[in-house]
Amino acid sequence: MNRRPERHRARAQRTTIVHGVLCMLLILVALQLWLFTATMNAFLGGDDGVVWPALGASAACLALNLGLLRYLGRL
């Protein structure tokens, strides 16, 4: 009844997980770049009210990216 913990995944499972996480990272980085360019365009156009919400959304994307990178480090 003494089973080993299932810490060792098959190589194919691990590769699939890594590819999925890397795709999510790429999507979040693209979102951050788009958010940055849209915010700068609005700011330079004279709309100061968009800066703080965009900063909050960018910080959330950064937190997600760091969490995904930390998860990749554990694999």
N, CA, C, O and CB atoms as a CASP TS submission, in Angstrom:
PFRMAT TS
TARGET T0000
AUTHOR 0000-0000-0000
METHOD Language model
MODEL 1
PARENT N/A
ATOM      1  N   MET     1       0.807  -1.184   0.000  1.00  0.00           N
ATOM      2  CA  MET     1       0.000   0.000   0.000  1.00  0.00           C
ATOM      3  C   MET     1       0.860   1.261   0.000  1.00  0.00           C
ATOM      4  O   MET     1       0.338   2.366  -0.146  1.00  0.00           O
ATOM      5  CB  MET     1      -0.923  -0.009   1.186  1.00  0.00           C
ATOM      6  N   ASN     2       2.137   1.108   0.158  1.00  0.00           N
ATOM      7  CA  ASN     2       3.039   2.246   0.189  1.00  0.00           C
ATOM      8  C   ASN     2       3.445   2.598  -1.241  1.00  0.00           C
ATOM      9  O   ASN     2       4.399   2.038  -1.781  1.00  0.00           O
ATOM     10  CB  ASN     2       4.286   1.944   1.064  1.00  0.00           C
ATOM     11  N   ARG     3       2.711   3.529  -1.845  1.00  0.00           N
ATOM     12  CA  ARG     3       2.962   3.917  -3.228  1.00  0.00           C
ATOM     13  C   ARG     3       3.870   5.138  -3.286  1.00  0.00           C
ATOM     14  O   ARG     3       3.832   6.010  -2.418  1.00  0.00           O
ATOM     15  CB  ARG     3       1.642   4.201  -3.956  1.00  0.00           C
ATOM     16  N   ARG     4       4.677   5.173  -4.324  1.00  0.00           N
ATOM     17  CA  ARG     4       5.515   6.350  -4.550  1.00  0.00           C
ATOM     18  C   ARG     4       4.646   7.492  -5.044  1.00  0.00           C
ATOM     19  O   ARG     4       3.700   7.263  -5.797  1.00  0.00           O
ATOM     20  CB  ARG     4       6.649   6.046  -5.565  1.00  0.00           C
ATOM     21  N   PRO     5       4.944   8.699  -4.642  1.00  0.00           N
ATOM     22  CA  PRO     5       4.179   9.832  -5.180  1.00  0.00           C
ATOM     23  C   PRO     5       4.423   9.954  -6.676  1.00  0.00           C
ATOM     24  O   PRO     5       5.519   9.680  -7.165  1.00  0.00           O
ATOM     25  CB  PRO     5       4.563  11.153  -4.461  1.00  0.00           C
ATOM     26  N   GLU     6       3.403  10.363  -7.384  1.00  0.00           N
ATOM     27  CA  GLU     6       3.488  10.449  -8.835  1.00  0.00           C
ATOM     28  C   GLU     6       4.150  11.766  -9.245  1.00  0.00           C
ATOM     29  O   GLU     6       3.516  12.637  -9.839  1.00  0.00           O
ATOM     30  CB  GLU     6       2.086  10.325  -9.469  1.00  0.00           C
ATOM     31  N   ARG     7       5.410  11.886  -8.920  1.00  0.00           N
ATOM     32  CA  ARG     7       6.159  13.092  -9.254  1.00  0.00           C
ATOM     33  C   ARG     7       6.769  13.001 -10.634  1.00  0.00           C
ATOM     34  O   ARG     7       7.043  14.018 -11.271  1.00  0.00           O
ATOM     35  CB  ARG     7       7.242  13.341  -8.229  1.00  0.00           C
ATOM     36  N   HIS     8       6.978  11.795 -11.090  1.00  0.00           N
ATOM     37  CA  HIS     8       7.634  11.604 -12.376  1.00  0.00           C
ATOM     38  C   HIS     8       6.582  11.433 -13.458  1.00  0.00           C
ATOM     39  O   HIS     8       5.854  10.441 -13.489  1.00  0.00           O
ATOM     40  CB  HIS     8       8.581  10.386 -12.339  1.00  0.00           C
ATOM     41  N   ARG     9       6.518  12.399 -14.327  1.00  0.00           N
ATOM     42  CA  ARG     9       5.597  12.324 -15.445  1.00  0.00           C
ATOM     43  C   ARG     9       6.320  11.728 -16.639  1.00  0.00           C
ATOM     44  O   ARG     9       7.547  11.761 -16.731  1.00  0.00           O
ATOM     45  CB  ARG     9       5.018  13.716 -15.786  1.00  0.00           C
ATOM     46  N   ALA    10       5.543  11.194 -17.530  1.00  0.00           N
ATOM     47  CA  ALA    10       6.129  10.698 -18.764  1.00  0.00           C
ATOM     48  C   ALA    10       6.687  11.871 -19.559  1.00  0.00           C
ATOM     49  O   ALA    10       6.223  13.004 -19.424  1.00  0.00           O
ATOM     50  CB  ALA    10       5.086   9.913 -19.597  1.00  0.00           C
ATOM     51  N   ARG    11       7.672  11.594 -20.375  1.00  0.00           N
ATOM     52  CA  ARG    11       8.332  12.650 -21.150  1.00  0.00           C
ATOM     53  C   ARG    11       7.335  13.366 -22.066  1.00  0.00           C
ATOM     54  O   ARG    11       7.409  14.585 -22.217  1.00  0.00           O
ATOM     55  CB  ARG    11       9.485  12.060 -21.984  1.00  0.00           C
ATOM     56  N   ALA    12       6.419  12.639 -22.667  1.00  0.00           N
ATOM     57  CA  ALA    12       5.436  13.245 -23.567  1.00  0.00           C
ATOM     58  C   ALA    12       4.503  14.176 -22.796  1.00  0.00           C
ATOM     59  O   ALA    12       4.149  15.244 -23.297  1.00  0.00           O
ATOM     60  CB  ALA    12       4.621  12.155 -24.290  1.00  0.00           C
ATOM     61  N   GLN    13       4.103  13.788 -21.589  1.00  0.00           N
ATOM     62  CA  GLN    13       3.243  14.652 -20.778  1.00  0.00           C
ATOM     63  C   GLN    13       3.973  15.928 -20.396  1.00  0.00           C
ATOM     64  O   GLN    13       3.404  17.018 -20.462  1.00  0.00           O
ATOM     65  CB  GLN    13       2.771  13.916 -19.517  1.00  0.00           C
ATOM     66  N   ARG    14       5.207  15.799 -20.005  1.00  0.00           N
ATOM     67  CA  ARG    14       5.986  16.966 -19.599  1.00  0.00           C
ATOM     68  C   ARG    14       6.197  17.916 -20.786  1.00  0.00           C
ATOM     69  O   ARG    14       6.110  19.134 -20.632  1.00  0.00           O
ATOM     70  CB  ARG    14       7.346  16.525 -19.015  1.00  0.00           C
ATOM     71  N   THR    15       6.471  17.361 -21.953  1.00  0.00           N
ATOM     72  CA  THR    15       6.658  18.184 -23.148  1.00  0.00           C
ATOM     73  C   THR    15       5.372  18.923 -23.497  1.00  0.00           C
ATOM     74  O   THR    15       5.412  20.098 -23.864  1.00  0.00           O
ATOM     75  CB  THR    15       7.111  17.318 -24.334  1.00  0.00           C
ATOM     76  N   THR    16       4.245  18.252 -23.387  1.00  0.00           N
ATOM     77  CA  THR    16       2.958  18.889 -23.671  1.00  0.00           C
ATOM     78  C   THR    16       2.688  20.029 -22.702  1.00  0.00           C
ATOM     79  O   THR    16       2.213  21.089 -23.111  1.00  0.00           O
ATOM     80  CB  THR    16       1.826  17.862 -23.601  1.00  0.00           C
ATOM     81  N   ILE    17       2.980  19.830 -21.440  1.00  0.00           N
ATOM     82  CA  ILE    17       2.774  20.874 -20.437  1.00  0.00           C
ATOM     83  C   ILE    17       3.684  22.068 -20.720  1.00  0.00           C
ATOM     84  O   ILE    17       3.242  23.215 -20.657  1.00  0.00           O
ATOM     85  CB  ILE    17       3.035  20.323 -19.018  1.00  0.00           C
ATOM     86  N   VAL    18       4.947  21.803 -21.029  1.00  0.00           N
ATOM     87  CA  VAL    18       5.898  22.888 -21.304  1.00  0.00           C
ATOM     88  C   VAL    18       5.453  23.683 -22.524  1.00  0.00           C
ATOM     89  O   VAL    18       5.499  24.913 -22.508  1.00  0.00           O
ATOM     90  CB  VAL    18       7.321  22.328 -21.523  1.00  0.00           C
ATOM     91  N   HIS    19       5.024  22.996 -23.581  1.00  0.00           N
ATOM     92  CA  HIS    19       4.563  23.704 -24.774  1.00  0.00           C
ATOM     93  C   HIS    19       3.328  24.552 -24.481  1.00  0.00           C
ATOM     94  O   HIS    19       3.219  25.675 -24.973  1.00  0.00           O
ATOM     95  CB  HIS    19       4.258  22.711 -25.892  1.00  0.00           C
ATOM     96  N   GLY    20       2.409  24.033 -23.694  1.00  0.00           N
ATOM     97  CA  GLY    20       1.220  24.804 -23.334  1.00  0.00           C
ATOM     98  C   GLY    20       1.559  26.047 -22.534  1.00  0.00           C
ATOM     99  O   GLY    20       1.010  27.119 -22.787  1.00  0.00           O
ATOM    100  N   VAL    21       2.454  25.914 -21.577  1.00  0.00           N
ATOM    101  CA  VAL    21       2.850  27.059 -20.750  1.00  0.00           C
ATOM    102  C   VAL    21       3.593  28.093 -21.591  1.00  0.00           C
ATOM    103  O   VAL    21       3.386  29.295 -21.425  1.00  0.00           O
ATOM    104  CB  VAL    21       3.732  26.599 -19.568  1.00  0.00           C
ATOM    105  N   LEU    22       4.454  27.631 -22.488  1.00  0.00           N
ATOM    106  CA  LEU    22       5.169  28.572 -23.349  1.00  0.00           C
ATOM    107  C   LEU    22       4.217  29.314 -24.287  1.00  0.00           C
ATOM    108  O   LEU    22       4.423  30.494 -24.569  1.00  0.00           O
ATOM    109  CB  LEU    22       6.231  27.838 -24.163  1.00  0.00           C
ATOM    110  N   CYS    23       3.184  28.637 -24.768  1.00  0.00           N
ATOM    111  CA  CYS    23       2.178  29.312 -25.601  1.00  0.00           C
ATOM    112  C   CYS    23       1.440  30.382 -24.798  1.00  0.00           C
ATOM    113  O   CYS    23       1.189  31.477 -25.304  1.00  0.00           O
ATOM    114  CB  CYS    23       1.171  28.286 -26.172  1.00  0.00           C
ATOM    115  N   MET    24       1.096  30.074 -23.565  1.00  0.00           N
ATOM    116  CA  MET    24       0.430  31.063 -22.711  1.00  0.00           C
ATOM    117  C   MET    24       1.354  32.258 -22.463  1.00  0.00           C
ATOM    118  O   MET    24       0.908  33.405 -22.493  1.00  0.00           O
ATOM    119  CB  MET    24       0.004  30.423 -21.364  1.00  0.00           C
ATOM    120  N   LEU    25       2.635  31.993 -22.218  1.00  0.00           N
ATOM    121  CA  LEU    25       3.595  33.085 -22.019  1.00  0.00           C
ATOM    122  C   LEU    25       3.672  33.968 -23.254  1.00  0.00           C
ATOM    123  O   LEU    25       3.692  35.193 -23.142  1.00  0.00           O
ATOM    124  CB  LEU    25       4.987  32.528 -21.682  1.00  0.00           C
ATOM    125  N   LEU    26       3.716  33.362 -24.420  1.00  0.00           N
ATOM    126  CA  LEU    26       3.794  34.121 -25.659  1.00  0.00           C
ATOM    127  C   LEU    26       2.551  34.977 -25.869  1.00  0.00           C
ATOM    128  O   LEU    26       2.654  36.126 -26.300  1.00  0.00           O
ATOM    129  CB  LEU    26       3.985  33.182 -26.839  1.00  0.00           C
ATOM    130  N   ILE    27       1.388  34.433 -25.570  1.00  0.00           N
ATOM    131  CA  ILE    27       0.143  35.192 -25.700  1.00  0.00           C
ATOM    132  C   ILE    27       0.133  36.366 -24.733  1.00  0.00           C
ATOM    133  O   ILE    27      -0.264  37.469 -25.108  1.00  0.00           O
ATOM    134  CB  ILE    27      -1.075  34.286 -25.449  1.00  0.00           C
ATOM    135  N   LEU    28       0.564  36.147 -23.491  1.00  0.00           N
ATOM    136  CA  LEU    28       0.577  37.225 -22.505  1.00  0.00           C
ATOM    137  C   LEU    28       1.588  38.313 -22.865  1.00  0.00           C
ATOM    138  O   LEU    28       1.322  39.495 -22.648  1.00  0.00           O
ATOM    139  CB  LEU    28       0.889  36.666 -21.122  1.00  0.00           C
ATOM    140  N   VAL    29       2.736  37.934 -23.409  1.00  0.00           N
ATOM    141  CA  VAL    29       3.723  38.934 -23.823  1.00  0.00           C
ATOM    142  C   VAL    29       3.176  39.753 -24.990  1.00  0.00           C
ATOM    143  O   VAL    29       3.351  40.971 -25.032  1.00  0.00           O
ATOM    144  CB  VAL    29       5.062  38.256 -24.217  1.00  0.00           C
ATOM    145  N   ALA    30       2.512  39.085 -25.940  1.00  0.00           N
ATOM    146  CA  ALA    30       1.907  39.819 -27.063  1.00  0.00           C
ATOM    147  C   ALA    30       0.826  40.769 -26.556  1.00  0.00           C
ATOM    148  O   ALA    30       0.700  41.888 -27.054  1.00  0.00           O
ATOM    149  CB  ALA    30       1.310  38.836 -28.103  1.00  0.00           C
ATOM    150  N   LEU    31       0.052  40.332 -25.579  1.00  0.00           N
ATOM    151  CA  LEU    31      -0.978  41.192 -24.988  1.00  0.00           C
ATOM    152  C   LEU    31      -0.355  42.400 -24.304  1.00  0.00           C
ATOM    153  O   LEU    31      -0.866  43.514 -24.422  1.00  0.00           O
ATOM    154  CB  LEU    31      -1.826  40.401 -23.984  1.00  0.00           C
ATOM    155  N   GLN    32       0.743  42.186 -23.593  1.00  0.00           N
ATOM    156  CA  GLN    32       1.409  43.301 -22.937  1.00  0.00           C
ATOM    157  C   GLN    32       1.968  44.296 -23.945  1.00  0.00           C
ATOM    158  O   GLN    32       1.876  45.505 -23.733  1.00  0.00           O
ATOM    159  CB  GLN    32       2.519  42.793 -22.042  1.00  0.00           C
ATOM    160  N   LEU    33       2.542  43.809 -25.030  1.00  0.00           N
ATOM    161  CA  LEU    33       3.061  44.714 -26.055  1.00  0.00           C
ATOM    162  C   LEU    33       1.944  45.509 -26.716  1.00  0.00           C
ATOM    163  O   LEU    33       2.087  46.708 -26.956  1.00  0.00           O
ATOM    164  CB  LEU    33       3.834  43.931 -27.109  1.00  0.00           C
ATOM    165  N   TRP    34       0.837  44.845 -27.009  1.00  0.00           N
ATOM    166  CA  TRP    34      -0.300  45.549 -27.598  1.00  0.00           C
ATOM    167  C   TRP    34      -0.844  46.586 -26.617  1.00  0.00           C
ATOM    168  O   TRP    34      -1.164  47.709 -27.008  1.00  0.00           O
ATOM    169  CB  TRP    34      -1.410  44.552 -27.998  1.00  0.00           C
ATOM    170  N   LEU    35      -0.946  46.212 -25.356  1.00  0.00           N
ATOM    171  CA  LEU    35      -1.445  47.126 -24.336  1.00  0.00           C
ATOM    172  C   LEU    35      -0.526  48.338 -24.201  1.00  0.00           C
ATOM    173  O   LEU    35      -1.002  49.464 -24.051  1.00  0.00           O
ATOM    174  CB  LEU    35      -1.576  46.404 -22.988  1.00  0.00           C
ATOM    175  N   PHE    36       0.776  48.115 -24.252  1.00  0.00           N
ATOM    176  CA  PHE    36       1.736  49.209 -24.163  1.00  0.00           C
ATOM    177  C   PHE    36       1.588  50.171 -25.333  1.00  0.00           C
ATOM    178  O   PHE    36       1.549  51.386 -25.138  1.00  0.00           O
ATOM    179  CB  PHE    36       3.158  48.664 -24.112  1.00  0.00           C
ATOM    180  N   THR    37       1.506  49.636 -26.546  1.00  0.00           N
ATOM    181  CA  THR    37       1.406  50.515 -27.714  1.00  0.00           C
ATOM    182  C   THR    37       0.077  51.270 -27.734  1.00  0.00           C
ATOM    183  O   THR    37       0.043  52.449 -28.088  1.00  0.00           O
ATOM    184  CB  THR    37       1.564  49.704 -29.003  1.00  0.00           C
ATOM    185  N   ALA    38      -1.011  50.605 -27.361  1.00  0.00           N
ATOM    186  CA  ALA    38      -2.313  51.280 -27.334  1.00  0.00           C
ATOM    187  C   ALA    38      -2.339  52.366 -26.259  1.00  0.00           C
ATOM    188  O   ALA    38      -2.895  53.443 -26.473  1.00  0.00           O
ATOM    189  CB  ALA    38      -3.443  50.262 -27.085  1.00  0.00           C
ATOM    190  N   THR    39      -1.746  52.086 -25.126  1.00  0.00           N
ATOM    191  CA  THR    39      -1.704  53.069 -24.042  1.00  0.00           C
ATOM    192  C   THR    39      -0.849  54.269 -24.419  1.00  0.00           C
ATOM    193  O   THR    39      -1.231  55.414 -24.175  1.00  0.00           O
ATOM    194  CB  THR    39      -1.169  52.427 -22.762  1.00  0.00           C
ATOM    195  N   MET    40       0.304  54.006 -25.010  1.00  0.00           N
ATOM    196  CA  MET    40       1.164  55.118 -25.428  1.00  0.00           C
ATOM    197  C   MET    40       0.487  55.957 -26.499  1.00  0.00           C
ATOM    198  O   MET    40       0.618  57.181 -26.497  1.00  0.00           O
ATOM    199  CB  MET    40       2.508  54.595 -25.945  1.00  0.00           C
ATOM    200  N   ASN    41      -0.233  55.321 -27.411  1.00  0.00           N
ATOM    201  CA  ASN    41      -0.946  56.052 -28.448  1.00  0.00           C
ATOM    202  C   ASN    41      -2.012  56.957 -27.832  1.00  0.00           C
ATOM    203  O   ASN    41      -2.145  58.119 -28.217  1.00  0.00           O
ATOM    204  CB  ASN    41      -1.584  55.077 -29.449  1.00  0.00           C
ATOM    205  N   ALA    42      -2.772  56.418 -26.871  1.00  0.00           N
ATOM    206  CA  ALA    42      -3.807  57.223 -26.215  1.00  0.00           C
ATOM    207  C   ALA    42      -3.179  58.330 -25.374  1.00  0.00           C
ATOM    208  O   ALA    42      -3.671  59.459 -25.377  1.00  0.00           O
ATOM    209  CB  ALA    42      -4.705  56.334 -25.335  1.00  0.00           C
ATOM    210  N   PHE    43      -2.107  58.026 -24.658  1.00  0.00           N
ATOM    211  CA  PHE    43      -1.458  59.016 -23.806  1.00  0.00           C
ATOM    212  C   PHE    43      -0.884  60.161 -24.635  1.00  0.00           C
ATOM    213  O   PHE    43      -1.044  61.331 -24.289  1.00  0.00           O
ATOM    214  CB  PHE    43      -0.353  58.362 -22.976  1.00  0.00           C
ATOM    215  N   LEU    44      -0.224  59.816 -25.716  1.00  0.00           N
ATOM    216  CA  LEU    44       0.352  60.861 -26.577  1.00  0.00           C
ATOM    217  C   LEU    44      -0.727  61.640 -27.310  1.00  0.00           C
ATOM    218  O   LEU    44      -0.489  62.758 -27.766  1.00  0.00           O
ATOM    219  CB  LEU    44       1.317  60.246 -27.588  1.00  0.00           C
ATOM    220  N   GLY    45      -1.921  61.049 -27.425  1.00  0.00           N
ATOM    221  CA  GLY    45      -3.038  61.752 -28.032  1.00  0.00           C
ATOM    222  C   GLY    45      -3.756  62.662 -27.050  1.00  0.00           C
ATOM    223  O   GLY    45      -4.677  63.378 -27.441  1.00  0.00           O
ATOM    224  N   GLY    46      -3.360  62.652 -25.794  1.00  0.00           N
ATOM    225  CA  GLY    46      -3.931  63.561 -24.814  1.00  0.00           C
ATOM    226  C   GLY    46      -4.886  62.921 -23.825  1.00  0.00           C
ATOM    227  O   GLY    46      -5.461  63.630 -22.999  1.00  0.00           O
ATOM    228  N   ASP    47      -5.078  61.607 -23.874  1.00  0.00           N
ATOM    229  CA  ASP    47      -5.986  60.931 -22.955  1.00  0.00           C
ATOM    230  C   ASP    47      -5.192  60.396 -21.770  1.00  0.00           C
ATOM    231  O   ASP    47      -4.591  59.324 -21.847  1.00  0.00           O
ATOM    232  CB  ASP    47      -6.752  59.784 -23.669  1.00  0.00           C
ATOM    233  N   ASP    48      -5.196  61.159 -20.663  1.00  0.00           N
ATOM    234  CA  ASP    48      -4.429  60.751 -19.481  1.00  0.00           C
ATOM    235  C   ASP    48      -5.153  59.712 -18.628  1.00  0.00           C
ATOM    236  O   ASP    48      -4.523  59.066 -17.790  1.00  0.00           O
ATOM    237  CB  ASP    48      -4.115  61.962 -18.633  1.00  0.00           C
ATOM    238  N   GLY    49      -6.447  59.538 -18.819  1.00  0.00           N
ATOM    239  CA  GLY    49      -7.230  58.644 -17.971  1.00  0.00           C
ATOM    240  C   GLY    49      -7.010  57.169 -18.239  1.00  0.00           C
ATOM    241  O   GLY    49      -7.450  56.330 -17.453  1.00  0.00           O
ATOM    242  N   VAL    50      -6.348  56.837 -19.318  1.00  0.00           N
ATOM    243  CA  VAL    50      -6.172  55.441 -19.681  1.00  0.00           C
ATOM    244  C   VAL    50      -4.892  54.840 -19.088  1.00  0.00           C
ATOM    245  O   VAL    50      -4.705  53.624 -19.131  1.00  0.00           O
ATOM    246  CB  VAL    50      -6.155  55.305 -21.188  1.00  0.00           C
ATOM    247  N   VAL    51      -4.035  55.661 -18.549  1.00  0.00           N
ATOM    248  CA  VAL    51      -2.729  55.190 -18.103  1.00  0.00           C
ATOM    249  C   VAL    51      -2.828  54.258 -16.903  1.00  0.00           C
ATOM    250  O   VAL    51      -2.226  53.185 -16.924  1.00  0.00           O
ATOM    251  CB  VAL    51      -1.846  56.366 -17.761  1.00  0.00           C
ATOM    252  N   TRP    52      -3.556  54.621 -15.869  1.00  0.00           N
ATOM    253  CA  TRP    52      -3.605  53.807 -14.653  1.00  0.00           C
ATOM    254  C   TRP    52      -4.316  52.468 -14.849  1.00  0.00           C
ATOM    255  O   TRP    52      -3.818  51.457 -14.355  1.00  0.00           O
ATOM    256  CB  TRP    52      -4.290  54.577 -13.559  1.00  0.00           C
ATOM    257  N   PRO    53      -5.462  52.411 -15.549  1.00  0.00           N
ATOM    258  CA  PRO    53      -6.048  51.082 -15.802  1.00  0.00           C
ATOM    259  C   PRO    53      -5.137  50.189 -16.644  1.00  0.00           C
ATOM    260  O   PRO    53      -5.059  48.982 -16.415  1.00  0.00           O
ATOM    261  CB  PRO    53      -7.393  51.232 -16.500  1.00  0.00           C
ATOM    262  N   ALA    54      -4.455  50.783 -17.615  1.00  0.00           N
ATOM    263  CA  ALA    54      -3.540  50.002 -18.445  1.00  0.00           C
ATOM    264  C   ALA    54      -2.347  49.508 -17.624  1.00  0.00           C
ATOM    265  O   ALA    54      -1.863  48.396 -17.834  1.00  0.00           O
ATOM    266  CB  ALA    54      -3.052  50.841 -19.639  1.00  0.00           C
ATOM    267  N   LEU    55      -1.883  50.325 -16.705  1.00  0.00           N
ATOM    268  CA  LEU    55      -0.789  49.909 -15.834  1.00  0.00           C
ATOM    269  C   LEU    55      -1.214  48.736 -14.954  1.00  0.00           C
ATOM    270  O   LEU    55      -0.441  47.802 -14.741  1.00  0.00           O
ATOM    271  CB  LEU    55      -0.319  51.084 -14.963  1.00  0.00           C
ATOM    272  N   GLY    56      -2.431  48.784 -14.451  1.00  0.00           N
ATOM    273  CA  GLY    56      -2.946  47.672 -13.648  1.00  0.00           C
ATOM    274  C   GLY    56      -3.072  46.388 -14.451  1.00  0.00           C
ATOM    275  O   GLY    56      -2.723  45.314 -13.963  1.00  0.00           O
ATOM    276  N   ALA    57      -3.570  46.490 -15.685  1.00  0.00           N
ATOM    277  CA  ALA    57      -3.702  45.308 -16.542  1.00  0.00           C
ATOM    278  C   ALA    57      -2.326  44.755 -16.911  1.00  0.00           C
ATOM    279  O   ALA    57      -2.133  43.541 -16.969  1.00  0.00           O
ATOM    280  CB  ALA    57      -4.500  45.652 -17.819  1.00  0.00           C
ATOM    281  N   SER    58      -1.387  45.641 -17.157  1.00  0.00           N
ATOM    282  CA  SER    58      -0.032  45.198 -17.485  1.00  0.00           C
ATOM    283  C   SER    58       0.626  44.528 -16.280  1.00  0.00           C
ATOM    284  O   SER    58       1.341  43.539 -16.442  1.00  0.00           O
ATOM    285  CB  SER    58       0.820  46.385 -17.963  1.00  0.00           C
ATOM    286  N   ALA    59       0.398  45.042 -15.099  1.00  0.00           N
ATOM    287  CA  ALA    59       0.943  44.422 -13.887  1.00  0.00           C
ATOM    288  C   ALA    59       0.336  43.037 -13.677  1.00  0.00           C
ATOM    289  O   ALA    59       1.029  42.117 -13.244  1.00  0.00           O
ATOM    290  CB  ALA    59       0.679  45.314 -12.652  1.00  0.00           C
ATOM    291  N   ALA    60      -0.959  42.880 -13.982  1.00  0.00           N
ATOM    292  CA  ALA    60      -1.599  41.566 -13.866  1.00  0.00           C
ATOM    293  C   ALA    60      -0.991  40.580 -14.863  1.00  0.00           C
ATOM    294  O   ALA    60      -0.748  39.422 -14.523  1.00  0.00           O
ATOM    295  CB  ALA    60      -3.121  41.684 -14.094  1.00  0.00           C
ATOM    296  N   CYS    61      -0.745  41.035 -16.089  1.00  0.00           N
ATOM    297  CA  CYS    61      -0.097  40.171 -17.092  1.00  0.00           C
ATOM    298  C   CYS    61       1.315  39.790 -16.650  1.00  0.00           C
ATOM    299  O   CYS    61       1.735  38.647 -16.830  1.00  0.00           O
ATOM    300  CB  CYS    61      -0.047  40.878 -18.467  1.00  0.00           C
ATOM    301  N   LEU    62       2.035  40.730 -16.081  1.00  0.00           N
ATOM    302  CA  LEU    62       3.378  40.447 -15.601  1.00  0.00           C
ATOM    303  C   LEU    62       3.347  39.422 -14.471  1.00  0.00           C
ATOM    304  O   LEU    62       4.182  38.518 -14.430  1.00  0.00           O
ATOM    305  CB  LEU    62       4.057  41.735 -15.132  1.00  0.00           C
ATOM    306  N   ALA    63       2.396  39.557 -13.561  1.00  0.00           N
ATOM    307  CA  ALA    63       2.271  38.591 -12.463  1.00  0.00           C
ATOM    308  C   ALA    63       1.957  37.199 -13.003  1.00  0.00           C
ATOM    309  O   ALA    63       2.499  36.210 -12.510  1.00  0.00           O
ATOM    310  CB  ALA    63       1.174  39.035 -11.472  1.00  0.00           C
ATOM    311  N   LEU    64       1.091  37.111 -14.004  1.00  0.00           N
ATOM    312  CA  LEU    64       0.792  35.817 -14.615  1.00  0.00           C
ATOM    313  C   LEU    64       2.023  35.228 -15.302  1.00  0.00           C
ATOM    314  O   LEU    64       2.283  34.029 -15.194  1.00  0.00           O
ATOM    315  CB  LEU    64      -0.352  35.959 -15.622  1.00  0.00           C
ATOM    316  N   ASN    65       2.773  36.062 -16.000  1.00  0.00           N
ATOM    317  CA  ASN    65       3.995  35.587 -16.654  1.00  0.00           C
ATOM    318  C   ASN    65       5.003  35.060 -15.634  1.00  0.00           C
ATOM    319  O   ASN    65       5.607  34.008 -15.841  1.00  0.00           O
ATOM    320  CB  ASN    65       4.628  36.711 -17.480  1.00  0.00           C
ATOM    321  N   LEU    66       5.179  35.778 -14.553  1.00  0.00           N
ATOM    322  CA  LEU    66       6.128  35.333 -13.534  1.00  0.00           C
ATOM    323  C   LEU    66       5.668  34.035 -12.877  1.00  0.00           C
ATOM    324  O   LEU    66       6.484  33.165 -12.573  1.00  0.00           O
ATOM    325  CB  LEU    66       6.315  36.418 -12.473  1.00  0.00           C
ATOM    326  N   GLY    67       4.366  33.907 -12.661  1.00  0.00           N
ATOM    327  CA  GLY    67       3.836  32.662 -12.109  1.00  0.00           C
ATOM    328  C   GLY    67       4.031  31.484 -13.045  1.00  0.00           C
ATOM    329  O   GLY    67       4.372  30.386 -12.604  1.00  0.00           O
ATOM    330  N   LEU    68       3.816  31.706 -14.342  1.00  0.00           N
ATOM    331  CA  LEU    68       4.027  30.632 -15.307  1.00  0.00           C
ATOM    332  C   LEU    68       5.502  30.254 -15.412  1.00  0.00           C
ATOM    333  O   LEU    68       5.830  29.075 -15.546  1.00  0.00           O
ATOM    334  CB  LEU    68       3.497  31.043 -16.673  1.00  0.00           C
ATOM    335  N   LEU    69       6.387  31.238 -15.353  1.00  0.00           N
ATOM    336  CA  LEU    69       7.813  30.938 -15.381  1.00  0.00           C
ATOM    337  C   LEU    69       8.251  30.163 -14.134  1.00  0.00           C
ATOM    338  O   LEU    69       9.103  29.276 -14.203  1.00  0.00           O
ATOM    339  CB  LEU    69       8.617  32.230 -15.503  1.00  0.00           C
ATOM    340  N   ARG    70       7.661  30.509 -13.015  1.00  0.00           N
ATOM    341  CA  ARG    70       7.971  29.783 -11.774  1.00  0.00           C
ATOM    342  C   ARG    70       7.488  28.342 -11.862  1.00  0.00           C
ATOM    343  O   ARG    70       8.150  27.417 -11.392  1.00  0.00           O
ATOM    344  CB  ARG    70       7.329  30.483 -10.556  1.00  0.00           C
ATOM    345  N   TYR    71       6.313  28.169 -12.477  1.00  0.00           N
ATOM    346  CA  TYR    71       5.776  26.816 -12.666  1.00  0.00           C
ATOM    347  C   TYR    71       6.685  26.008 -13.592  1.00  0.00           C
ATOM    348  O   TYR    71       6.926  24.825 -13.353  1.00  0.00           O
ATOM    349  CB  TYR    71       4.339  26.874 -13.243  1.00  0.00           C
ATOM    350  N   LEU    72       7.189  26.653 -14.651  1.00  0.00           N
ATOM    351  CA  LEU    72       8.104  25.953 -15.552  1.00  0.00           C
ATOM    352  C   LEU    72       9.386  25.540 -14.830  1.00  0.00           C
ATOM    353  O   LEU    72       9.957  24.489 -15.121  1.00  0.00           O
ATOM    354  CB  LEU    72       8.441  26.838 -16.757  1.00  0.00           C
ATOM    355  N   GLY    73       9.827  26.355 -13.906  1.00  0.00           N
ATOM    356  CA  GLY    73      11.024  26.032 -13.158  1.00  0.00           C
ATOM    357  C   GLY    73      10.864  24.814 -12.266  1.00  0.00           C
ATOM    358  O   GLY    73      11.847  24.153 -11.932  1.00  0.00           O
ATOM    359  N   ARG    74       9.639  24.513 -11.880  1.00  0.00           N
ATOM    360  CA  ARG    74       9.381  23.356 -11.021  1.00  0.00           C
ATOM    361  C   ARG    74       9.317  22.049 -11.796  1.00  0.00           C
ATOM    362  O   ARG    74       9.488  20.975 -11.220  1.00  0.00           O
ATOM    363  CB  ARG    74       8.094  23.555 -10.268  1.00  0.00           C
ATOM    364  N   LEU    75       9.070  22.135 -13.103  1.00  0.00           N
ATOM    365  CA  LEU    75       8.917  20.900 -13.892  1.00  0.00           C
ATOM    366  C   LEU    75      10.200  20.151 -14.001  1.00  0.00           C
ATOM    367  O   LEU    75      10.246  19.093 -14.629  1.00  0.00           O
ATOM    368  CB  LEU    75       8.401  21.202 -15.271  1.00  0.00           C
TER
END
